[in-house]
Structure formats: structure tokens, C-alpha cells
């Protein structure tokens, strides 16, 4: 569609040929001109609209592929692994991402009548972008040219984007983000605690209490939202946090493992290799070498 071509041009212009995170008001833009190896990251509630190229993302045992004219919506913090599957200089991977704020969604829920039922897995989904959604994203990017326009019109345009999502095929997932007493909000409390206490031991009964649920209800809703058990989610978080520490070069392998709660360097190395396909030392050396050769090789990791 012509609107998608307009969105692609706007993203490329404002992204300045690369990755720009959180330019303003939760907006991030990306242009990647080559395929990338798998990159592990933590996603956050957001919508990512693709104007060119294609990406493959895995969470737990589930895999999602999304390309031009589609969007990815995420309702909760998730440890994901993604790679740009198709991108060339003539057809780059081009994306617009907007953080989804519970307060904005909640304010619109009173006006919604028919919202699609959420799928069995409520953490992440792919949908086809309707013309109205693409048009609203274009107008949001046009506002970046004038701070005064953005201040006056940006909130209304954000509301429109959220409205288009709520009334679209993945509205059930988006709705969950805005429900203060919904399962996503309750599970998010436990996830927030684990992110703040990454090295602390986890007792599922304590997480259930933080979420205000019984243990059995907590398990059921946690798996529906993340496709993982709480302990699997914590392990994925710890390994990603350790990988980030190793990439800074400030700590060694054993220190990185201890810092995120591993008492045994051998167990840490074993689980790290299982998660990322290489031992910690080798993995970090190769990632640094890849980044030196291509600075944007892993820069797309912020895109779920």
C-alpha cells in the first residue's frame, strides 16, 4: 500500500540510517540493511510496526515471523531471541516501535465495545496492520519535525494508534495491558520483582503472593503470558543479564555468574552454552568481533 511506502520513507529519514531508541515519548526507530544472527533481549509492552524486511522471534518454545505490513504486539516483559531474517540494502528491515502505556490503554477501554478475545498465549502476537494504523503511525512520525506540533498533537495520535490496536485483531492482548486487575497486571508485579532481585532465590509461593494469586492460578496465568514457568523465566533473565555484564568487559565469567545468582561457575557455563549456543568466553569474543566488523549487527536487539 502507498501508506506503507510513506511510513518506510519516514522511518528511514528519522532513523538516520540506523537504530534510534526512545527518540521521544516511547518512540524507537530502526533500519537494518543485513540479516543478523540471533540476539537475545528483554522485550517490554510495545507495538512494533514493520515497513520493510522480515524478522523471526522466539519466546520459549513459540516462534513468530513478521514482515512488511504486519505488527508485533507485546503485553509483558519477555526474554526473547530474534534475528532479522530478510534485509538488504534495497529492501532493509524498517520498523517503528511505540511503548504501550497502561494508563493510555485504560483510558480508552471505557469507549471500546467489541474487543477480540486474546489468544491462549497472551504475551506476544502478530497482526496485519490496517490502513488506519499505518496512517496514524505516519502522522506520529511527521510530528517529529516540529516539537510544538508534537507536544500539542502527539498524545492524541498516540491514543489513535492504541485505539486502532484495541479495535484490531489483537485487541484482546492490548486490552490486558490496561486492566489494573487483569492477569497481565498481576503477573507483571512478580516479573518486576524478579528484575529488581535478579540474583535472589525465587520461591514460587512468594511470587504468587506478590501477584495476589494462589500458587496454582499464578502458575497458569504466568505460563499463558510468558510460555514459561517462573523459574524458566528467571533463568532466561539471569543469563541475559550475565551476557550484558560480560560484554562490558568489566567482569570475568565466574564473576558474571555469581552476580546474577549462580553459585557454581560450571553450572553457569553449562546453562549459558545451552541458551546461547557457545561457552561464555567464546560467545563474548565472537559478539565483540561481529560488532567491530558491523556496528549494527546486534543493534536491532531492542526490537522483539
Residue, then its C-alpha position, 0 to 999 in steps of 0.5 A: x500500500x502507498x501508506x506503507x511506502x510513506x511510513x518506510x520513507x519516514x522511518x528511514x529519514x528519522x532513523x538516520x540510517x540506523x537504530x534510534x531508541x526512545x527518540x521521544x515519548x516511547x518512540x524507537x526507530x530502526x533500519x537494518x540493511x543485513x540479516x543478523x544472527x540471533x540476539x537475545x533481549x528483554x522485550x517490554x509492552x510495545x507495538x512494533x510496526x514493520x515497513x520493510x524486511x522480515x524478522x523471526x522471534x522466539x519466546x520459549x518454545x513459540x516462534x513468530x515471523x513478521x514482515x512488511x505490513x504486519x505488527x508485533x504486539x507485546x503485553x509483558x516483559x519477555x526474554x526473547x531471541x530474534x534475528x532479522x531474517x530478510x534485509x538488504x540494502x534495497x529492501x532493509x528491515x524498517x520498523x517503528x516501535x511505540x511503548x504501550x502505556x497502561x494508563x493510555x490503554x485504560x483510558x480508552x477501554x471505557x469507549x471500546x465495545x467489541x474487543x477480540x478475545x486474546x489468544x491462549x498465549x497472551x504475551x506476544x502476537x502478530x497482526x496485519x496492520x490496517x490502513x488506519x494504523x499505518x496512517x496514524x503511525x505516519x502522522x506520529x512520525x511527521x510530528x517529529x519535525x516540529x516539537x510544538x506540533x508534537x507536544x500539542x498533537x502527539x498524545x492524541x495520535x498516540x491514543x489513535x494508534x492504541x485505539x486502532x490496536x484495541x479495535x484490531x485483531x489483537x485487541x484482546x492482548x492490548x486490552x490486558x495491558x490496561x486492566x489494573x486487575x487483569x492477569x497481565x497486571x498481576x503477573x507483571x508485579x512478580x516479573x518486576x520483582x524478579x528484575x529488581x532481585x535478579x540474583x535472589x532465590x525465587x520461591x514460587x509461593x512468594x511470587x504468587x503472593x506478590x501477584x495476589x494469586x494462589x500458587x496454582x492460578x499464578x502458575x497458569x496465568x504466568x505460563x499463558x503470558x510468558x510460555x514459561x514457568x517462573x523459574x524458566x523465566x528467571x533463568x532466561x533473565x539471569x543469563x541475559x543479564x550475565x551476557x550484558x555484564x560480560x560484554x562490558x568487559x568489566x567482569x570475568x565469567x565466574x564473576x558474571x555468574x555469581x552476580x546474577x545468582x549462580x553459585x557454581x561457575x560450571x553450572x553457569x557455563x553449562x546453562x549459558x552454552x545451552x541458551x546461547x549456543x557457545x561457552x561464555x568466553x567464546x560467545x563474548x569474543x565472537x559478539x565483540x568481533x561481529x560488532x567491530x566488523x558491523x556496528x549494527x549487527x546486534x543493534x536491532x536487539x531492542x526490537x522483539 
